[in-house]
Amino acid sequence: MIWQRTDDLRGYLRDAVLPELKYGPDTPDLPPPGHKSHRNTLSTRFRKYRHLSAIHYLGPSFDEIVTEWISARVPAKSVGFRDEDQESGEIITVPSARKFKVSTIIPAPVTDSTRLWSWIDHFPLRTIQRVLHIIFPQIRDWNFVSDNTGTDNTDIYKEFYFTDTRNPPSPDIRYNSVVVVCQPPWVLSDEDMWQFTELKSLPTNNAPPLRAKERLWARLWDTCVRRHSTYFIVTSYQQWVFGAFSRGFTNAFVSPPMGAQSRDPTVIHAAIYWLASALAVEDGYVPPYVRKQASA
């Protein structure tokens, strides 16, 4: 490992763009641009107890909010920081072209979902965790963990959590935690992701059966309710969506999809903003209070 030190944290983040995903020769075929994958075979079914009555699209203003928050909350000078912490072993893995280069091992090309999970863990999640701990040392006990215990469809649906890990293991994660749901890009294409964000609500009955985007929302709702987490991230590595549920999980608020190579803001910017919002360590996004509608 080549250790590097810089005082320009904001400069590093400005150019810290996720590396381009490398596919192997045996990777499942990706859908053509603008097409759905038709491979999202999540076994989720309609359940009456899911009361997701409205999904609100945050729109292009999300990017502006992230950029303004980063400018206001991330220090331009940081008394020096290193890509690796000697004590914890945490490491920055995403290179920054202009200011800050890191020496990191590139994971093997993606040929299946297991290798994709490794890319997501190695690049965005490790770097996000390291940067958050630099900016907010008071949350050093909060880390990314993975757990698919008790879930099915593990080849197309992976769960990570940003949570307090002081007392592992535990069947539950801490309130204020963030759920990160991952699906491969050959399952969750760019078009699938757009349709996921544009859905307005979940059906109130099972006629007709749930469509792919509705099954993903239903599985996400189940995951977040089970984990008591209102903030979530959905990603295929190639695309990222940041969202939150209202109290009671009756309404959801989602950002537009953000590409892995997005620069203004970057995925790292948006994730830092979203996790800081969940932990309320700095003024961040708070889902609006939605009054529960009276039953007819």
C-alpha positions as CSV (number, residue, x, y, z in Angstrom):
1,M,0.0,0.0,0.0
2,I,1.3,3.4,-1.0
3,W,0.2,5.8,1.8
4,Q,-0.7,9.3,0.7
5,R,-1.5,12.4,2.7
6,T,-3.4,15.5,1.6
7,D,-5.2,18.4,3.2
8,D,-7.7,18.9,0.4
9,L,-10.5,16.5,1.3
10,R,-13.1,18.4,-0.7
11,G,-10.7,18.2,-3.7
12,Y,-10.3,14.5,-3.4
13,L,-14.1,14.0,-3.3
14,R,-14.6,16.2,-6.3
15,D,-12.8,13.8,-8.5
16,A,-13.5,10.5,-6.7
17,V,-15.5,8.7,-9.4
18,L,-16.4,5.0,-9.2
19,P,-14.1,2.9,-11.5
20,E,-15.8,1.5,-14.6
21,L,-17.2,-1.9,-13.9
22,K,-15.3,-4.7,-15.7
23,Y,-17.3,-7.6,-17.1
24,G,-15.9,-11.0,-17.7
25,P,-16.5,-13.2,-20.8
26,D,-19.2,-15.3,-18.9
27,T,-21.2,-12.3,-17.7
28,P,-25.0,-12.7,-18.5
29,D,-26.0,-10.6,-21.5
30,L,-27.0,-7.0,-20.6
31,P,-30.3,-5.6,-21.9
32,P,-29.9,-3.2,-24.8
33,P,-30.1,0.5,-23.8
34,G,-33.6,1.6,-23.0
35,H,-34.9,-2.0,-22.4
36,K,-36.0,-3.8,-19.3
37,S,-34.1,-7.0,-18.3
38,H,-37.1,-9.3,-17.7
39,R,-34.9,-11.2,-15.3
40,N,-36.1,-9.8,-12.0
41,T,-37.6,-13.0,-10.7
42,L,-37.9,-11.9,-7.0
43,S,-40.4,-14.2,-5.3
44,T,-42.1,-11.3,-3.5
45,R,-45.9,-11.5,-3.6
46,F,-48.7,-9.1,-2.8
47,R,-49.4,-8.7,0.9
48,K,-52.2,-6.6,2.4
49,Y,-50.1,-5.3,5.3
50,R,-47.8,-3.3,2.9
51,H,-49.3,0.2,3.1
52,L,-47.1,2.1,0.7
53,S,-49.7,4.5,-0.5
54,A,-47.4,7.0,-2.4
55,I,-43.9,7.2,-3.8
56,H,-42.6,10.7,-4.4
57,Y,-39.9,11.5,-7.0
58,L,-37.4,14.1,-5.7
59,G,-36.4,15.2,-9.2
60,P,-33.4,17.0,-10.5
61,S,-33.2,19.2,-7.4
62,F,-31.7,16.3,-5.5
63,D,-28.3,16.9,-7.2
64,E,-28.4,20.5,-6.2
65,I,-29.2,19.7,-2.6
66,V,-26.3,17.2,-2.5
67,T,-23.8,19.7,-4.0
68,E,-24.8,22.5,-1.7
69,W,-24.6,20.2,1.4
70,I,-21.1,19.0,0.4
71,S,-19.9,22.5,-0.1
72,A,-21.3,23.6,3.3
73,R,-20.5,20.6,5.4
74,V,-17.3,18.9,4.0
75,P,-14.2,20.8,5.2
76,A,-11.9,22.1,2.4
77,K,-9.0,21.5,4.7
78,S,-8.8,18.4,6.9
79,V,-5.5,18.6,8.8
80,G,-4.2,15.8,6.5
81,F,-5.7,12.4,6.0
82,R,-4.4,9.1,4.6
83,D,-6.0,6.6,2.3
84,E,-5.6,3.9,5.0
85,D,-6.1,4.1,8.7
86,Q,-3.4,2.1,10.5
87,E,-5.5,1.3,13.6
88,S,-8.8,0.2,11.9
89,G,-7.4,-0.9,8.5
90,E,-10.1,1.2,6.8
91,I,-9.0,2.2,3.3
92,I,-9.9,4.6,0.5
93,T,-10.2,2.5,-2.6
94,V,-11.7,5.0,-5.2
95,P,-9.0,7.0,-6.9
96,S,-9.3,10.7,-7.5
97,A,-7.8,11.7,-10.8
98,R,-6.6,15.2,-9.9
99,K,-5.6,15.2,-6.3
100,F,-5.3,11.8,-4.8
101,K,-4.3,8.4,-6.2
102,V,-4.6,5.2,-4.2
103,S,-2.9,1.8,-4.6
104,T,-5.6,-0.8,-4.6
105,I,-6.3,-4.3,-5.9
106,I,-8.9,-4.4,-8.6
107,P,-11.5,-7.1,-8.0
108,A,-11.8,-9.9,-10.6
109,P,-14.0,-9.0,-13.6
110,V,-17.7,-9.5,-12.9
111,T,-19.1,-12.8,-14.2
112,D,-21.8,-13.4,-11.6
113,S,-23.6,-11.7,-8.7
114,T,-21.0,-12.8,-6.1
115,R,-18.3,-10.9,-7.9
116,L,-20.6,-7.9,-8.4
117,W,-21.2,-7.8,-4.6
118,S,-17.3,-7.7,-4.2
119,W,-17.1,-4.7,-6.5
120,I,-19.8,-2.9,-4.6
121,D,-18.2,-3.6,-1.2
122,H,-14.6,-2.9,-2.4
123,F,-15.0,0.4,-4.1
124,P,-18.0,2.5,-3.0
125,L,-18.8,1.1,0.4
126,R,-15.2,1.0,1.7
127,T,-14.5,4.5,0.5
128,I,-17.8,5.9,1.8
129,Q,-17.1,4.4,5.2
130,R,-13.6,5.7,5.4
131,V,-14.5,9.3,4.3
132,L,-17.5,9.4,6.7
133,H,-15.2,8.5,9.6
134,I,-12.7,11.2,8.6
135,I,-15.5,13.8,8.5
136,F,-17.5,12.6,11.5
137,P,-15.2,10.7,13.9
138,Q,-18.1,10.4,16.4
139,I,-19.7,7.7,14.2
140,R,-16.6,5.4,14.0
141,D,-18.6,2.6,15.4
142,W,-20.9,2.7,12.4
143,N,-19.8,0.4,9.5
144,F,-21.1,-1.5,6.5
145,V,-22.0,-5.1,7.1
146,S,-23.8,-7.6,4.9
147,D,-26.5,-10.1,5.8
148,N,-28.8,-12.1,3.7
149,T,-29.8,-14.4,6.5
150,G,-33.3,-15.7,6.1
151,T,-33.8,-14.3,2.6
152,D,-34.2,-16.0,-0.8
153,N,-33.2,-15.0,-4.3
154,T,-29.7,-14.3,-3.0
155,D,-28.2,-14.6,-6.5
156,I,-30.1,-11.5,-7.6
157,Y,-30.7,-9.6,-4.3
158,K,-28.0,-8.6,-1.8
159,E,-28.4,-6.5,1.4
160,F,-25.8,-4.4,3.0
161,Y,-26.4,-2.2,6.1
162,F,-24.6,0.9,7.5
163,T,-25.2,0.3,11.2
164,D,-23.7,0.5,14.7
165,T,-21.5,-2.6,15.1
166,R,-20.3,-2.2,18.6
167,N,-22.2,-5.2,19.9
168,P,-22.3,-7.8,17.0
169,P,-23.8,-10.1,16.3
170,S,-27.5,-9.1,16.7
171,P,-30.6,-10.1,14.8
172,D,-31.6,-6.5,14.4
173,I,-29.7,-3.4,13.3
174,R,-29.8,-0.1,15.0
175,Y,-32.4,2.6,14.3
176,N,-31.0,5.3,12.0
177,S,-29.3,2.6,10.0
178,V,-29.3,2.6,6.2
179,V,-30.3,-0.4,4.0
180,V,-28.3,-0.9,0.8
181,V,-30.1,-3.2,-1.7
182,C,-28.1,-4.5,-4.6
183,Q,-29.1,-6.2,-7.8
184,P,-27.0,-7.1,-10.8
185,P,-27.2,-4.8,-13.9
186,W,-28.4,-7.7,-16.0
187,V,-31.3,-8.0,-13.6
188,L,-31.8,-4.3,-12.8
189,S,-31.1,-2.5,-16.0
190,D,-30.9,1.3,-16.4
191,E,-34.5,1.2,-17.7
192,D,-35.7,-0.9,-14.8
193,M,-34.1,1.6,-12.4
194,W,-35.9,4.5,-14.0
195,Q,-39.2,2.6,-13.9
196,F,-38.5,1.8,-10.2
197,T,-38.2,5.5,-9.4
198,E,-41.2,6.5,-11.4
199,L,-43.7,4.1,-9.7
200,K,-46.4,6.1,-7.8
201,S,-47.6,3.4,-5.3
202,L,-47.9,-0.2,-4.6
203,P,-51.1,-2.0,-5.7
204,T,-53.8,-2.4,-3.1
205,N,-54.9,-5.8,-4.4
206,N,-53.3,-8.8,-6.3
207,A,-55.1,-8.4,-9.6
208,P,-53.0,-8.5,-11.7
209,P,-49.9,-10.0,-10.0
210,L,-47.0,-7.7,-9.1
211,R,-44.7,-6.5,-11.9
212,A,-40.9,-6.5,-11.5
213,K,-40.7,-2.9,-10.3
214,E,-43.5,-3.5,-7.8
215,R,-41.8,-6.7,-6.5
216,L,-38.6,-4.8,-5.9
217,W,-40.4,-2.1,-4.0
218,A,-42.3,-4.7,-2.0
219,R,-39.1,-6.5,-1.1
220,L,-37.4,-3.2,-0.2
221,W,-40.3,-2.2,2.0
222,D,-40.2,-5.6,3.7
223,T,-36.4,-5.3,4.3
224,C,-36.6,-1.8,5.7
225,V,-39.5,-2.5,8.0
226,R,-37.8,-5.7,9.3
227,R,-34.7,-3.7,9.9
228,H,-36.5,-0.6,11.3
229,S,-34.6,1.5,8.8
230,T,-36.3,4.4,6.9
231,Y,-33.3,5.4,4.8
232,F,-32.2,3.2,1.9
233,I,-30.0,3.0,-1.2
234,V,-30.8,0.8,-4.3
235,T,-27.9,0.0,-6.7
236,S,-26.8,-2.1,-9.6
237,Y,-23.3,-0.5,-9.3
238,Q,-24.0,1.1,-12.6
239,Q,-26.9,3.1,-11.2
240,W,-27.7,4.4,-7.7
241,V,-31.0,5.6,-6.2
242,F,-31.2,7.2,-2.7
243,G,-34.5,7.1,-0.9
244,A,-36.3,7.2,2.5
245,F,-39.6,6.2,3.9
246,S,-41.9,8.4,6.0
247,R,-42.8,7.4,9.6
248,G,-45.0,4.4,9.4
249,F,-43.5,3.5,6.0
250,T,-46.6,4.7,4.2
251,N,-44.8,7.1,1.8
252,A,-41.4,6.9,0.1
253,F,-39.2,9.6,-1.4
254,V,-36.6,8.7,-4.1
255,S,-33.9,10.5,-6.0
256,P,-33.4,10.1,-9.8
257,P,-31.0,7.3,-10.7
258,M,-27.4,8.4,-10.6
259,G,-24.8,6.8,-12.9
260,A,-21.6,5.3,-11.4
261,Q,-19.5,7.8,-13.3
262,S,-21.5,10.8,-12.3
263,R,-19.4,13.8,-11.5
264,D,-21.6,16.6,-10.3
265,P,-22.3,15.3,-7.8
266,T,-20.6,11.9,-7.5
267,V,-22.0,8.7,-6.0
268,I,-19.6,9.2,-3.1
269,H,-21.0,12.7,-2.5
270,A,-24.6,11.5,-2.6
271,A,-23.9,8.5,-0.3
272,I,-22.1,10.6,2.3
273,Y,-25.0,13.1,2.3
274,W,-27.5,10.3,2.6
275,L,-25.8,8.4,5.4
276,A,-25.1,11.6,7.3
277,S,-28.8,12.5,6.9
278,A,-29.9,9.1,8.4
279,L,-27.6,9.6,11.4
280,A,-28.6,13.3,11.8
281,V,-24.9,14.2,12.4
282,E,-25.3,17.3,10.2
283,D,-28.3,19.0,8.7
284,G,-29.4,16.6,6.0
285,Y,-32.5,15.3,4.3
286,V,-35.5,14.6,6.5
287,P,-38.5,12.9,4.9
288,P,-41.5,15.2,5.1
289,Y,-44.2,14.3,7.6
290,V,-47.2,12.8,5.8
291,R,-50.5,12.9,7.6
292,K,-52.1,9.5,7.6
293,Q,-55.3,9.5,5.5
294,A,-58.5,8.6,7.3
295,S,-60.1,5.3,6.3
296,A,-63.1,5.6,4.1
